[in-house]
Amino acid sequence: MLLLRSTVLVLGVVLVPAAAAAQPTPMRELLKLSCTGDYLEHCSMHAPGGPEVEACFRQNIRKLSRPCAQAINAYQREKKRNRQVSGTH
């Protein structure tokens, strides 16, 4: 269940419309490169970054590619480390 929530959160970050995205980070670029194909294959009928995309990825969680899943896991580890360093939860 935690992976599912993490996946949805990450995909919301990855698929944010370009105009709303801040300067890309290496992790954001990795997610974009790794998960864009999954978005196009499973959820492209929905606008990027919207709640429909999150629901679509939730529905297709078991169909995500291995690179996308690995990128999501790496993003979550980095996010957790950053929270620990900054002292926020």
Protein Blocks (a to p, Z undefined) as FASTA:
>chain_A
ZZmmmmmmmmmmmmgcfklpccddfklmmmmmmmmmmmmmmmmmpcehiaklmmmmmmmm
mmpcfklmmmmmmmmmmmmmmmmmnopZZ
